[in-house]
Amino acid sequence: MGGKRLGEMLKKTDWWLLCSAVACSVYGLVILWSMGMMFYGSGTALVKMQTVAVLLGVGCALVISFIDYHVIAACWKIIAPLALLLVGLTFVVGLQAVGTDDRAWLEIGGVSLQPSEILKIAFILTFSVHLERVQEHMNKPLSLLLLCVHGAFPVLLIHFQGDDGTALIFAFIFVCMLVAAGLSWKYILAALLASPLLLAFVWFFVMDDMHRRRIWIVFQPELDPLGDGYQAMQGKITLGSGQMLGRGLFNESLRSVPAMKNDFIFAYIGQVLGFLGCLAVVLLLTVLAIRCLLVARKSNDFLGYLICVGVFAIFAFQAIVNMGMSLSVTPVIGITLPLFSSGGTSVTITYLSIGLVLSVWRNRRSDMFETTGRIKIERVHSLPGVTENSNH
């Protein structure tokens, strides 16, 4: 009976989502193996750590998928304080990873951990619960103000930690979930009209010279080819050197690029597998992101819908910004390519977020047609500014 029940549970798994995630990981392992062999003396250590993270992540994703996401969301009172405690510890005993300028890591039992990754999951859960509770009156000024305070908290916390790249991920998650929840168009329009003033304020009063220089470098990396522009220029040159088919995984004339294990792995992929290899990466990550949105549409309720949108936001933002860094169209802000870049914490937590989407899929609503043949009336998620009580 146990094996039969497990088989039935596995049949309800969203294999499109899980298999596309595993395909990304396998692709990434091949790239890391090549990188290790050509530049680190051996690909074994690099691949071994990543393989363990992938296997652990897939296992955790399946376990979480078997748990009702309502139960997981109800545990936010445990998950959120734990995540905040771990992030808080980085301000006291945080470690600075090689090649970074922020103390965003902890070492626990000889294992390095990046608490901000755990905070992503905690924020998606807490913000989903918050939005669900105020759904009917979220566009009232007080409700919206409290939602903005909720969203600003992790952004500012990670900003003060020194990891502005991850802070931007939290900001993007917040915006995507807020708009998807039904933010009124009048607020969206007001935000767009006020954005030039806000950007000017951030430019002159929030950013320091280093951040402003990083943005200028995006447009003119040759202004500082041996300093802040070095990574951007090398990444772009390395990416283009592969041309259409690449120079091969084990070509002895391959170029090295700074942070190629994580931030600039897309540039390395372009070098060894060319345009077609990069296109495969884009297609795989697009399938992942779109699948999250498809599961959101099939979700049984508003909570599941919001969780899927939050996970989609992580994939979309990180993929676009990471690939943009190698193409010199976005600033170099230390954002990894999901499931491809080296990093045990990042890979494992990414699979945990996939597990949440799998749980939503497992508990999705039934088909539109009942056994009686009558059309089942279903709740349709509101468009921004449109509520369920609107007259049509």
N, C-alpha and C positions, 0 to 999 in steps of 0.2 A: 504493500500500500504506500509506503514511504517513497519508493522509487517512482511509482505511478503518479503520486501527487507532485513530486518534484518535476516530472516530465510535463505535467499539465501546466505547472507554473512557468516553466521555461518556454512553453509554447506561447504564453502571453507576453513574452519579452519582445520589445521593439528591436528586432535584429538589424534593421536598417541603421538605427542609431548606434547600437553597440558595435556592429561590424565595421561601420565607417570609422568609429573611434579607434578600434583595434588596428585597422588598416593604416591610419595615421601613425600609430605607435610603431608598427612594424617598419613602415617607411622611414620613420625617424631613427630607428635602431640601425638600419642599413647605413644611413648617412653618418651616424655617430661611429659606426664600425670603420667606415672609410676614413673618417677624420682621425680616429685614434691610431689607425695603422700608418697614416701618412705624416702625422704631426706630433703624436704623443708616444711613439715607439711601439705601442700595442693598443688594439681596440678593445681588449678584454675588459679592463677595469671600467672604462666608460660605458660599455654595453651592459656589463653585469649589473651595475647599479641601476641603470635605466630599466633593464628587464625585470628586476625585482620590484621596482616601483610600478611598472605596467601590470605585472601579475597581481600585485597587492591591490592596485586600483580596480582592475576588472573584477576581482573577487568582492571588493567592497561595494562596487556598483551593483552587482547582482544581489548581494545581501540587502542593500538599501532598497532595491527595486521590489523586494518581497515584503517590505514594510509599508503600510499605508502612509502616504505623505502627510496626512492629517496628524498622525501620531508623531511623526518627525517634527512637524511645525510646532506642535504643542510642547515640544521639548526646548523651545527657544530660550526659556528661562535658565536652562543649564548650558546650552551651546553658546549663547551670546556672552555671558559672563566669563566663560572659560576662554573664548577667543580674545576678549578684551584683556583678560589677565595676562595671556601670553604676549599680546602686543605690548602691554604695559611693561613687561619684563625687559623688552628690547631697549627701553629707555635707560635701564639700570645695568643690565649685563648683556646687552646686545652685541653681536659680532658683526664685523664688516667683511663681507665676502670679497674675494679678490676681483678687482676690476670695477667695484662699485664705490659710491661715495656716501652710502647710508648704512647705519647699523640696524639692519632689519632682520637679523638672523639670531636664533638661539641654538645652543648645542645641548642636547639632552641625551645622556647615555651614549655619547660618541656619535650621535646622529644629528646633522644640521636640520633645522626646521625654520621655515619662514611663516610666522604666525599670521601675516596679512592674508595669506592664501586661505587659512581657516576662517578669517574674518569675512571673506567674500561669501562663503556659505551662510554664515551667521546673519549677515546683512540681508541676503536674499530672503531668508526665512522670516526674520523679524519685520522687514519692510512689507513682505507679502501679507503677513498677519495684520499689520497696521492698516494697509490699504483695504483689506477685506472688511475690517471693522468699521471703517469710515466711508465705505463705498458709496452709500446713498447721499452723503453730504460732504464729500471730499473737496468740492469746489467752494465751500464756504471759507471765508478768509482765515478763521481760527484753525480749522482742520488742515488747510493747506499750509499754514505757517508751521504747525506741528510736524507735518510731513517733511517740510523743508529742513527743519531742525534735525529730524531723524536722519535725513540724507546727508546733511552737512557734517554730522558728527564723525563718521568713519573717514570722510574725505580730509577733514582737518587733522584728525588723529594721525593718519598715515603721512600727511604733508609734514607735520612737525617731527615725524620719525625720520624724514629726509627722503622718502621714496615717492617722489611726485608722479612717476609713471603709474604706480599702483593706485595712487590717489585719484588719478584721472579715470582709471577703470571703475572705481566706486562711483564717481560722478556720472559716468555713462550709464552704469546700471540703474542709478537713481532716476535719471532722465527717461530712460526707456520704460521702466516700470511705471513711472508716474503718468507718462503719456498714454501707455497701454491701458492703464486703469480708468481712463476717461477724463483726463485733464481738459478743462474747458478751452476752446480755441481762443477765447479772449485773453487768457493767461499766456498761452503759447505766443500769440501775436504781440502781447506786451513785452514778453521776454525777448523776442526777436528785435523789436524796436529799441529795447534798452541795451541790447548786446554790445553795440559799439562803445557806449559809455562804460559798460562793465569791463570790456576788454581793455579799454584805456586805463581804467583804475587798476586792473590787475597788472598791466604792463609797467606802469610807473610806480605803483605803491606796494605791490605784492612780490613781483619777480625781482630777483637780484641780477647783477650783471651777468653771472654765469648762465642763468636761464634765458635771458634776453639774447645772449650770444649764441646759444644753441638754436634758437629760432632763426636768427639771421643766417647761421651756417647752412640751414636747409636750402636757402635761396642762393647763397654764394659760399660754398664750402672751400673754394680756393682762397678765401680771405685768410684762412688759418689752416693751411694744408698739413702742418705738422702738429697742430694742437687740437682744438675742438672740431675742426673739419676733417681730421685724419680718418676717423672711423667711417664717416659718411662717404668720403671719397673712395676709400679702399673697398668698402662694401659695394658701391656702385660699379667700380672697375671689376671686382671679383665676380659679381653677378653677371655682368655683360660678357665676361671672358669665355663663358660656356657656349655662347651663341645658341644655335637651335638644338643640338643634340648633346652638348656637354663635352668635357674633356676626359671623362671616365672617372670611375670611383677610385682607381688606384694609379693614377697618372703621376709620375714622379715630379712633374713640373707644375703641380697645383700650387696656387697662391694661398698664403695664410692671411686671415683677416682677424682683427681683434674681436674677442667675445664671440667667436664663430660657433661655440658649443650651445649658446643660448640666444643672445640678441641678434646675431647676424648669421644664424643657421640658414636662413633663406638665401642669402648671398652665396653660401657654400653650395647649396643645392643647385643654384643656377650655374655655378662653375662646373660641377661634376656631371650634372644631368641636363643642363641647358634649359631652353625655354619650355620644352615639353615636360621636363621634370618639375619646373615651377608651376606649370599649368595643372599638373596632377595634384600638387599641394593645394592650389586654389580650389579645385573641384572637390577634393575630399573635405576641406574645411567648410565649403559652401553647403555640401550635403549635410554636414553636422549641424550647421547653424539653421538651415531651412527646416531640418527635421525637428529641431526644438520648437520652431514656430508651428509646425503642423501638429505636433503633440499638444501645444497650447490651445489650438483651435478645437481639438478633440477632448480637451480636459472636461472633467465632470463638474467643475465649479470654478469660481473666481480665484480661489487660492491656488489651485493647480495651474491655472492659466498664468498667473503672475510669476510663479516659480519658474515656469518654462521660459517666460520672457526674460527673467533675470539671468538665467543660464545662457540663453541666446546672446545677451548683451556682452557677456564675458568673451565668448568665442568671437563675435563680430568685431569688437573693439580691439582685442589683442591681435587678431589675425591681420586686420587692416593696418594698424599702427606698426606692427613688427615688419610686415612686408614693405610698408612705406619707408621705414628706416633704411632698408637695403636699396630702395629705389631713389633715396634722397628727396622724398616728398613729405616726410614727417620728421620731426625732431628726434634725435637719439635720446630716448628717455628710459631705456632699460626695461622694455617689455618683451617677454618671451613669446615664441610661436607655440600655441597650444598643442600639446602631445608630440611635438617634434623636438623642441629644445630640451637640452639636458637639464634635469632638476627633479629630484625625487619628490619633494613636497608638492611642487607644481603639478606634476603628473598625477600623483595620488589624489589630490584635492580635485583636479579636473574630472577624474573618474567618479569621485563622490558626487559632484554636481550632475554628471550624466546619470548616476543612480537615481537622483531625485526626479529627473525627467522620465526615466524608465518607470518609476513608481507612479507618476501621473498617467503614463500610458497604460499601465496595468489596471488602473482604476478609472479608466476613461468611460465616457457615457456610452450607452448601447447604440445600436444602429438606429437610423431614422425611422425604419419601418417596423412596427410591432408585428407579432405573429398574426394579429387580426387583419393586417393589411392597411390599417389606418395610420396616417402620418402622426408620428409622435411629436408633440410640440416641445421644443428645446429652448433653453435659455441661450440667447445670442449675446456674446460679449459686446459691450458697448463700444462704439467709436468715441474718440475724444469729443467731449462736449455733448454726448447723447446719452441719456439715461434710459432705463427700462420703462419708465413711466411716460416717455415722450409720446406724443400723438403723431400718428402717421396718416 
